[in-house]
Amino acid sequence: MLEMPILQTARLLIRPFAMEDLPEAHRLFYAIFPSHQRQGYASEAAQALVDYAFQSLGLRRAVATTAYDNLTSQGVMRKLGMCIEKSPLPEPPWLQVVGVIENPSSGEE
């Protein structure tokens, strides 16, 4: 696991964020406690993690995935400025919707 900064509010309201260090990618996992959902915490924390991925890790792009019916996660993707595409295939459910944002500093598109 990579060590990364966590927002102060995230320590109280969000289950531990994890960015798993994989050979070709970094995967992010998070969950907001139900009593604190729909207050912008996921968007704020996801933006901080994308900034960290781009500025500190030098990643070229960030990718998020979710299910068709997870409109809240799709909203977070939109707030991050991600380009969102829907898969025509129903399986696997976690790959039904994909959001991608490029690092503006990478010079690649």
N, CA and C atoms as a LAMMPS dump frame, in Angstrom:
ITEM: TIMESTEP
0
ITEM: NUMBER OF ATOMS
327
ITEM: BOX BOUNDS ff ff ff
-5.0000000000000000e+02 5.0000000000000000e+02
-5.0000000000000000e+02 5.0000000000000000e+02
-5.0000000000000000e+02 5.0000000000000000e+02
ITEM: ATOMS id mol type element x y z
1 1 1 N 0.832 -1.179 0
2 1 2 C 0 0 0
3 1 3 C 0.879 1.246 0
4 2 1 N 0.448 2.264 -0.717
5 2 2 C 1.162 3.523 -0.737
6 2 3 C 0.726 4.374 0.442
7 3 1 N 1.647 5.107 1.007
8 3 2 C 1.298 6.035 2.07
9 3 3 C 0.897 7.341 1.416
10 4 1 N -0.223 7.894 1.83
11 4 2 C -0.717 9.102 1.199
12 4 3 C -1.451 9.97 2.199
13 5 1 N -1.561 11.263 1.914
14 5 2 C -2.286 12.141 2.832
15 5 3 C -3.778 11.853 2.786
16 6 1 N -4.405 11.983 3.915
17 6 2 C -5.858 11.814 4.025
18 6 3 C -6.421 13.132 4.551
19 7 1 N -7.52 13.573 3.986
20 7 2 C -8.158 14.794 4.467
21 7 3 C -8.566 14.63 5.925
22 8 1 N -8.504 15.693 6.68
23 8 2 C -8.864 15.622 8.094
24 8 3 C -10.293 15.11 8.277
25 9 1 N -11.229 15.599 7.477
26 9 2 C -12.608 15.133 7.616
27 9 3 C -12.733 13.659 7.264
28 10 1 N -11.876 13.189 6.358
29 10 2 C -11.946 11.796 5.933
30 10 3 C -11.629 10.851 7.083
31 11 1 N -10.798 11.251 8.011
32 11 2 C -10.438 10.382 9.131
33 11 3 C -11.658 10.023 9.969
34 12 1 N -12.618 10.887 10.016
35 12 2 C -13.788 10.655 10.845
36 12 3 C -14.968 10.073 10.084
37 13 1 N -15.06 10.357 8.811
38 13 2 C -16.275 10.064 8.074
39 13 3 C -16.139 9.003 7.003
40 14 1 N -14.929 8.716 6.6
41 14 2 C -14.707 7.832 5.467
42 14 3 C -13.875 6.646 5.926
43 15 1 N -14.289 5.47 5.561
44 15 2 C -13.469 4.308 5.862
45 15 3 C -12.11 4.508 5.214
46 16 1 N -11.084 3.878 5.754
47 16 2 C -9.736 4.159 5.244
48 16 3 C -9.638 4.065 3.725
49 17 1 N -9.083 5.107 3.147
50 17 2 C -8.796 5.099 1.728
51 17 3 C -7.574 4.222 1.522
52 18 1 N -7.521 3.564 0.43
53 18 2 C -6.342 2.767 0.101
54 18 3 C -6.044 2.936 -1.369
55 19 1 N -4.805 3.125 -1.676
56 19 2 C -4.383 3.121 -3.061
57 19 3 C -3.408 1.959 -3.167
58 20 1 N -3.83 0.926 -3.832
59 20 2 C -3.052 -0.298 -3.936
60 20 3 C -2.009 -0.133 -5.03
61 21 1 N -0.775 -0.386 -4.706
62 21 2 C 0.312 -0.255 -5.663
63 21 3 C 0.41 -1.542 -6.476
64 22 1 N 0.029 -1.481 -7.723
65 22 2 C 0.077 -2.618 -8.628
66 22 3 C 1.152 -2.363 -9.681
67 23 1 N 1.624 -3.393 -10.366
68 23 2 C 2.701 -3.185 -11.348
69 23 3 C 2.389 -2.149 -12.424
70 24 1 N 1.15 -2.105 -12.913
71 24 2 C 0.842 -1.203 -14.021
72 24 3 C -0.196 -0.154 -13.683
73 25 1 N -0.665 -0.135 -12.433
74 25 2 C -1.728 0.809 -12.087
75 25 3 C -1.786 0.998 -10.589
76 26 1 N -2.547 1.985 -10.196
77 26 2 C -2.844 2.218 -8.789
78 26 3 C -4.361 2.192 -8.679
79 27 1 N -4.867 1.386 -7.768
80 27 2 C -6.311 1.248 -7.61
81 27 3 C -6.74 1.904 -6.313
82 28 1 N -7.83 2.625 -6.372
83 28 2 C -8.364 3.35 -5.222
84 28 3 C -9.655 2.693 -4.749
85 29 1 N -9.765 2.535 -3.454
86 29 2 C -10.985 1.989 -2.867
87 29 3 C -11.448 2.946 -1.767
88 30 1 N -12.744 3.187 -1.684
89 30 2 C -13.246 4.012 -0.599
90 30 3 C -14.701 3.707 -0.333
91 31 1 N -15.147 4.096 0.851
92 31 2 C -16.558 3.985 1.223
93 31 3 C -16.866 5.097 2.217
94 32 1 N -17.988 5.746 2.039
95 32 2 C -18.429 6.808 2.941
96 32 3 C -19.464 6.217 3.895
97 33 1 N -19.318 6.49 5.178
98 33 2 C -20.322 6.024 6.13
99 33 3 C -21.681 6.577 5.718
100 34 1 N -22.728 5.75 5.756
101 34 2 C -24.055 6.188 5.3
102 34 3 C -24.535 7.502 5.914
103 35 1 N -24.243 7.729 7.17
104 35 2 C -24.713 8.958 7.821
105 35 3 C -24.033 10.216 7.295
106 36 1 N -22.993 10.057 6.493
107 36 2 C -22.265 11.211 5.964
108 36 3 C -22.237 11.251 4.437
109 37 1 N -23.064 10.438 3.809
110 37 2 C -23.118 10.447 2.35
111 37 3 C -23.862 11.675 1.853
112 38 1 N -23.628 12.013 0.582
113 38 2 C -24.288 13.113 -0.121
114 38 3 C -23.986 14.478 0.494
115 39 1 N -22.754 14.621 1.026
116 39 2 C -22.319 15.895 1.584
117 39 3 C -21.036 16.398 0.922
118 40 1 N -20.632 15.744 -0.16
119 40 2 C -19.469 16.191 -0.908
120 40 3 C -18.137 15.619 -0.438
121 41 1 N -18.152 14.766 0.576
122 41 2 C -16.893 14.227 1.098
123 41 3 C -16.181 13.331 0.077
124 42 1 N -16.93 12.499 -0.625
125 42 2 C -16.304 11.609 -1.612
126 42 3 C -15.672 12.429 -2.737
127 43 1 N -16.367 13.456 -3.194
128 43 2 C -15.813 14.306 -4.258
129 43 3 C -14.553 15.013 -3.788
130 44 1 N -14.586 15.544 -2.574
131 44 2 C -13.433 16.248 -2.024
132 44 3 C -12.24 15.304 -1.871
133 45 1 N -12.501 14.144 -1.311
134 45 2 C -11.419 13.177 -1.092
135 45 3 C -10.901 12.614 -2.419
136 46 1 N -11.807 12.324 -3.358
137 46 2 C -11.387 11.803 -4.654
138 46 3 C -10.542 12.832 -5.402
139 47 1 N -10.912 14.112 -5.307
140 47 2 C -10.117 15.163 -5.951
141 47 3 C -8.722 15.223 -5.336
142 48 1 N -8.649 15.112 -4.011
143 48 2 C -7.341 15.124 -3.344
144 48 3 C -6.489 13.938 -3.796
145 49 1 N -7.116 12.784 -3.974
146 49 2 C -6.371 11.606 -4.404
147 49 3 C -5.932 11.699 -5.862
148 50 1 N -6.778 12.263 -6.713
149 50 2 C -6.385 12.463 -8.116
150 50 3 C -5.218 13.461 -8.177
151 51 1 N -5.313 14.531 -7.397
152 51 2 C -4.218 15.502 -7.352
153 51 3 C -2.927 14.822 -6.899
154 52 1 N -3.017 13.989 -5.871
155 52 2 C -1.854 13.265 -5.363
156 52 3 C -1.29 12.333 -6.441
157 53 1 N -2.176 11.615 -7.126
158 53 2 C -1.748 10.686 -8.173
159 53 3 C -1.016 11.42 -9.295
160 54 1 N -1.513 12.588 -9.667
161 54 2 C -0.902 13.342 -10.755
162 54 3 C 0.366 14.076 -10.3
163 55 1 N 0.289 14.764 -9.171
164 55 2 C 1.399 15.624 -8.743
165 55 3 C 2.526 14.855 -8.062
166 56 1 N 2.18 13.904 -7.205
167 56 2 C 3.216 13.193 -6.447
168 56 3 C 3.675 11.905 -7.118
169 57 1 N 2.745 11.185 -7.719
170 57 2 C 3.099 9.918 -8.359
171 57 3 C 3.41 10.074 -9.84
172 58 1 N 3.004 11.198 -10.437
173 58 2 C 3.272 11.443 -11.85
174 58 3 C 2.488 10.552 -12.8
175 59 1 N 1.328 10.067 -12.357
176 59 2 C 0.523 9.212 -13.233
177 59 3 C -0.029 10.02 -14.391
178 60 1 N -0.194 9.372 -15.534
179 60 2 C -0.702 10.044 -16.74
180 60 3 C -2.212 10.176 -16.747
181 61 1 N -2.907 9.249 -16.099
182 61 2 C -4.37 9.32 -16.1
183 61 3 C -4.914 8.637 -14.859
184 62 1 N -6.147 8.999 -14.544
185 62 2 C -6.872 8.348 -13.452
186 62 3 C -8.132 7.743 -14.053
187 63 1 N -8.453 6.545 -13.64
188 63 2 C -9.613 5.82 -14.148
189 63 3 C -10.471 5.391 -12.966
190 64 1 N -11.767 5.569 -13.096
191 64 2 C -12.714 5.126 -12.08
192 64 3 C -13.748 4.228 -12.748
193 65 1 N -14.24 3.25 -12.014
194 65 2 C -15.274 2.364 -12.555
195 65 3 C -16.378 2.2 -11.527
196 66 1 N -17.576 1.905 -12.029
197 66 2 C -18.723 1.661 -11.15
198 66 3 C -19.808 0.935 -11.932
199 67 1 N -20.906 0.671 -11.263
200 67 2 C -22.051 -0.004 -11.873
201 67 3 C -23.032 1.021 -12.456
202 68 1 N -23.878 0.557 -13.387
203 68 2 C -24.891 1.432 -14.011
204 68 3 C -25.738 2.153 -12.976
205 69 1 N -26.118 1.44 -11.922
206 69 2 C -27.065 2.009 -10.957
207 69 3 C -26.41 2.843 -9.862
208 70 1 N -25.087 2.98 -9.88
209 70 2 C -24.408 3.769 -8.863
210 70 3 C -24.255 5.214 -9.352
211 71 1 N -25.366 5.932 -9.344
212 71 2 C -25.386 7.303 -9.853
213 71 3 C -24.547 8.24 -8.999
214 72 1 N -24.424 7.934 -7.714
215 72 2 C -23.614 8.769 -6.828
216 72 3 C -22.152 8.735 -7.249
217 73 1 N -21.609 7.544 -7.505
218 73 2 C -20.22 7.451 -7.962
219 73 3 C -20.037 8.097 -9.323
220 74 1 N -21.023 7.98 -10.188
221 74 2 C -20.943 8.648 -11.482
222 74 3 C -20.911 10.168 -11.291
223 75 1 N -21.644 10.662 -10.295
224 75 2 C -21.618 12.092 -9.976
225 75 3 C -20.239 12.541 -9.519
226 76 1 N -19.578 11.718 -8.72
227 76 2 C -18.216 12.027 -8.291
228 76 3 C -17.301 12.098 -9.509
229 77 1 N -17.449 11.155 -10.424
230 77 2 C -16.636 11.163 -11.643
231 77 3 C -16.843 12.453 -12.419
232 78 1 N -18.098 12.883 -12.544
233 78 2 C -18.399 14.124 -13.275
234 78 3 C -17.753 15.327 -12.592
235 79 1 N -17.854 15.385 -11.258
236 79 2 C -17.256 16.507 -10.515
237 79 3 C -15.743 16.553 -10.689
238 80 1 N -15.124 15.411 -10.891
239 80 2 C -13.681 15.354 -11.131
240 80 3 C -13.327 15.784 -12.551
241 81 1 N -14.33 15.917 -13.414
242 81 2 C -14.082 16.283 -14.807
243 81 3 C -13.755 15.096 -15.686
244 82 1 N -14.128 13.909 -15.242
245 82 2 C -13.833 12.696 -16.005
246 82 3 C -14.74 12.579 -17.22
247 83 1 N -14.192 12.014 -18.28
248 83 2 C -14.968 11.614 -19.441
249 83 3 C -15.599 10.272 -19.064
250 84 1 N -16.913 10.162 -19.179
251 84 2 C -17.614 8.962 -18.724
252 84 3 C -18.197 8.205 -19.907
253 85 1 N -17.926 6.915 -19.929
254 85 2 C -18.445 6.022 -20.968
255 85 3 C -19.151 4.854 -20.301
256 86 1 N -20.226 4.383 -20.928
257 86 2 C -20.944 3.212 -20.425
258 86 3 C -20.649 2.012 -21.31
259 87 1 N -20.395 0.89 -20.667
260 87 2 C -20.129 -0.352 -21.39
261 87 3 C -21.444 -0.931 -21.898
262 88 1 N -21.447 -1.498 -23.098
263 88 2 C -22.659 -2.158 -23.582
264 88 3 C -22.862 -3.524 -22.918
265 89 1 N -21.849 -3.999 -22.198
266 89 2 C -21.922 -5.312 -21.563
267 89 3 C -22.306 -5.185 -20.097
268 90 1 N -23.182 -6.04 -19.603
269 90 2 C -23.61 -5.944 -18.212
270 90 3 C -22.607 -6.515 -17.204
271 91 1 N -21.692 -7.321 -17.661
272 91 2 C -20.723 -7.955 -16.752
273 91 3 C -19.302 -7.539 -17.116
274 92 1 N -18.442 -7.359 -16.149
275 92 2 C -18.705 -7.37 -14.719
276 92 3 C -19.389 -6.07 -14.294
277 93 1 N -20.198 -6.109 -13.261
278 93 2 C -20.973 -4.92 -12.876
279 93 3 C -20.101 -3.724 -12.488
280 94 1 N -18.942 -3.956 -11.915
281 94 2 C -18.079 -2.844 -11.495
282 94 3 C -17.413 -2.152 -12.682
283 95 1 N -17.554 -2.707 -13.883
284 95 2 C -16.944 -2.121 -15.074
285 95 3 C -18.01 -1.648 -16.072
286 96 1 N -19.23 -1.439 -15.592
287 96 2 C -20.311 -1.003 -16.469
288 96 3 C -20.167 0.463 -16.877
289 97 1 N -19.584 1.267 -15.993
290 97 2 C -19.363 2.687 -16.264
291 97 3 C -17.902 2.988 -15.957
292 98 1 N -17.236 3.669 -16.895
293 98 2 C -15.816 3.987 -16.735
294 98 3 C -15.632 5.491 -16.9
295 99 1 N -14.912 6.085 -15.956
296 99 2 C -14.556 7.5 -16.03
297 99 3 C -13.051 7.631 -16.164
298 100 1 N -12.604 8.554 -17.016
299 100 2 C -11.162 8.749 -17.237
300 100 3 C -10.865 10.24 -17.231
301 101 1 N -9.771 10.591 -16.56
302 101 2 C -9.268 11.966 -16.616
303 101 3 C -7.763 11.896 -16.845
304 102 1 N -7.281 12.729 -17.752
305 102 2 C -5.858 12.767 -18.079
306 102 3 C -5.159 13.796 -17.202
307 103 1 N -3.909 13.528 -16.88
308 103 2 C -3.085 14.469 -16.14
309 103 3 C -2.758 15.636 -17.064
310 104 1 N -3.197 16.858 -16.751
311 104 2 C -2.92 17.986 -17.642
312 104 3 C -1.443 18.309 -17.776
313 105 1 N -0.631 17.844 -16.845
314 105 2 C 0.816 18.105 -16.889
315 105 3 C 1.597 17.056 -17.667
316 106 1 N 0.921 15.962 -18.067
317 106 2 C 1.65 14.878 -18.72
318 106 3 C 1.971 15.184 -20.176
319 107 1 N 1.266 16.11 -20.79
320 107 2 C 1.535 16.455 -22.185
321 107 3 C 1.027 15.422 -23.164
322 108 1 N 0.375 14.376 -22.689
323 108 2 C -0.179 13.346 -23.575
324 108 3 C -1.693 13.401 -23.507
325 109 1 N -2.323 12.966 -24.559
326 109 2 C -3.789 12.936 -24.577
327 109 3 C -4.289 11.573 -24.894
